[in-house]
Amino acid sequence: MAGSGKAHLRPADETLIQIEDLVVEFRAAGKNTVKAVSGISLDVKAGETLGLVGESGCGKSTVARSLIQLPPPKSGSVVVNGVELTDLSEQELRPHRTQLQMIFQDPISSLNPRRRVAEIVAEPLRVWGPHDENEQVEIVDRMLHAVGLDPEVARDKRPHEFSGGQCQRISIARSLVLGPQVLICDEPVSALDVSVQAQILNLLRDLKAEYGLTLVFIAHDLAVVKNVSDVVAVMYLGKLCEVAEPDDLYANAAHPYTSLLLDSIPEPDPGAVLAGEGLKGALGDLVGEVPSSIDPPSGCRFRTRCPRASERCVEQEPQMRKVSEGHHVACHHPLVAVDE
């Protein structure tokens, strides 16, 4: 499963974002190094939504933050709109970041509690312009209205006077004031109630259509990702496992880990098979704990928990192979036939 390769990448001239061989590492206690992302390659077309999924700690948020070079990767290539961001100095990078905006998981803590909403949303404009105050007010009001907030009511209030869903709408308004090309959504609904989640997801879908946005949507909930994504990429322990369109991925999961994730989605039916039972019958039990990213397993990183693992999985790292058009998997023993 967790492997490398670029068979799934589309021609660079067809994509807005092209990530190749991305490696991100962090210093841990002592002399240890956390291998957060190890050789990821991904691409996103303009106007497309890439859903990035996996367990907590798999590196999906690190991949997204590397798009804006926070932190800069240890190695690899990040090309956005034809520009290699890893070659730019901090000063050269600043204007490119205006086209890459981010929405964070906790909407309340991402907003300055001392500032009023109008000041929070207008802050990017104070840096990049327009600097005319009347024009700033007009833009702020337009963005607040676009995310479903009444500017007259919201403008002079502070974040603590709003609910979590309303704070997330404010965060989205702030991210849109500079007219970005790419919106990076780092688990934007995981901290919200289910009913509010639906509102925010619908809002993002409408804003994507209205402003021609390209989205990178990070989540651990595959049910959410299916509804918003054009392409889904599954990660495990810093590696890429499977890439496919959502309907194809859900109907024909090629990797054991993807099937386990899909089988864990709650079924709103008291008579349905309990999550995991169907897969256990086909694959056996999932064993063990997630290995440490400081010392990941050799070969396939999922092999220590995979019921289909063999000696080959210990010795060789799997490479991306084609399952069908737009569907690729990195696994020595996939659940479906692949092109050799």
CORCOR-V284666 format. One record per backbone hydrogen bond with DSSP energy under -0.5 kcal/mol. CO is the residue of the C=O (numbers start at 0). NH is the residue of the N-H. E is the energy in kcal/mol with one decimal. If there is no record, write none. Layout:
CO|NH|E  CO|NH|E
This chain:
0|2|-0.6  1|300|-0.8  2|239|-1.1  3|319|-2.0  5|8|-1.6  10|13|-2.1  11|14|-1.2  15|80|-3.2  16|43|-2.2  17|78|-2.7  18|41|-1.7  19|76|-2.6  21|38|-1.9  21|39|-1.8  22|73|-2.3  22|74|-1.5  23|35|-0.7  23|36|-2.1  25|33|-3.2  28|31|-1.5  31|27|-2.7  32|34|-0.6  33|25|-2.0  33|35|-1.5  36|23|-2.0  39|21|-3.0  41|18|-3.5  43|15|-2.3  43|16|-2.2  44|47|-1.9  47|49|-0.5  47|214|-1.8  48|50|-0.6  48|229|-2.7  48|230|-1.9  49|51|-0.6  49|216|-3.1  50|52|-0.6  50|232|-3.2  51|218|-2.2  52|234|-2.8  54|57|-1.7  57|237|-2.5  58|62|-2.0  59|63|-1.9  60|64|-2.6  61|65|-1.7  62|66|-0.7  63|66|-1.0  63|67|-0.6  64|67|-0.8  64|69|-2.5  65|68|-1.1  68|71|-0.5  70|69|-0.6  74|22|-2.4  76|19|-2.2  77|79|-0.5  77|84|-2.6  78|17|-2.6  79|82|-1.6  82|79|-2.3  82|84|-1.0  83|86|-1.0  84|87|-1.3  88|92|-2.2  89|93|-1.2  90|94|-0.5  92|95|-0.6  92|96|-1.5  93|96|-0.5  93|97|-0.6  94|97|-0.7  95|98|-1.4  96|99|-1.4  98|180|-1.0  98|181|-2.5  100|183|-3.4  102|185|-2.8  104|106|-0.9  105|109|-1.1  107|110|-1.3  111|114|-1.2  114|158|-0.6  115|119|-2.2  116|120|-2.6  117|121|-1.7  118|122|-1.0  119|122|-0.6  121|124|-0.7  121|125|-1.6  122|126|-1.1  123|127|-2.5  124|128|-2.7  131|135|-2.1  132|136|-2.5  133|137|-1.9  134|138|-2.1  135|139|-2.8  136|140|-2.6  137|141|-2.0  138|142|-2.3  139|143|-2.6  140|144|-2.2  141|145|-1.9  142|146|-1.5  143|148|-2.8  144|147|-1.4  148|150|-0.7  149|152|-0.7  149|153|-2.9  150|154|-2.3  153|156|-1.6  154|117|-2.4  156|116|-2.8  157|160|-2.2  158|161|-2.1  162|166|-2.4  163|167|-2.0  164|168|-1.6  165|169|-1.9  166|170|-2.3  167|171|-2.1  168|172|-2.4  169|173|-2.4  170|174|-1.9  171|175|-1.1  172|175|-0.7  172|176|-0.8  173|176|-0.6  175|178|-1.9  180|213|-2.4  181|100|-2.4  181|183|-0.5  182|184|-0.7  182|215|-2.1  183|102|-3.1  183|185|-0.8  184|186|-1.2  184|217|-3.1  186|189|-0.7  188|191|-1.6  192|196|-2.7  193|197|-1.8  194|198|-1.2  195|199|-2.4  196|200|-2.7  197|201|-2.4  198|202|-2.1  199|203|-2.6  200|204|-2.1  201|205|-2.3  202|206|-2.8  203|207|-2.3  204|208|-1.7  205|209|-2.4  206|210|-2.8  207|211|-1.0  207|212|-1.2  213|182|-2.8  214|49|-2.6  214|216|-0.5  215|184|-3.0  215|217|-0.6  216|51|-2.8  217|186|-1.4  218|53|-0.6  219|221|-0.8  220|224|-2.0  221|225|-2.1  222|226|-0.9  223|226|-0.6  223|227|-0.8  224|227|-0.8  224|228|-1.9  230|50|-3.3  231|243|-2.2  232|52|-2.5  233|240|-3.4  233|241|-0.9  235|238|-1.5  237|37|-2.8  238|235|-2.4  239|2|-2.2  240|329|-2.8  241|233|-2.8  242|327|-3.0  243|231|-3.3  244|248|-2.7  245|249|-2.5  246|250|-1.9  247|251|-2.8  253|334|-2.8  254|258|-2.1  255|259|-2.1  256|260|-2.3  257|261|-2.5  258|262|-2.5  259|263|-0.9  260|263|-0.6  261|264|-1.3  262|275|-0.6  265|267|-0.6  266|268|-2.6  268|271|-2.1  273|276|-2.1  273|277|-0.6  275|279|-2.3  276|280|-1.7  277|281|-0.9  278|282|-3.5  278|283|-0.6  279|283|-1.6  292|34|-2.3  299|302|-1.3  301|304|-2.0  301|305|-1.0  304|286|-1.1  305|308|-1.2  309|312|-0.6  309|313|-0.8  310|313|-0.6  310|314|-1.5  311|315|-2.8  312|299|-2.7  317|3|-1.8  320|328|-2.5  321|338|-3.3  323|322|-0.5  323|326|-2.5  326|322|-3.3  326|323|-1.4  327|242|-2.6  328|320|-2.6  328|330|-0.7  330|333|-0.5
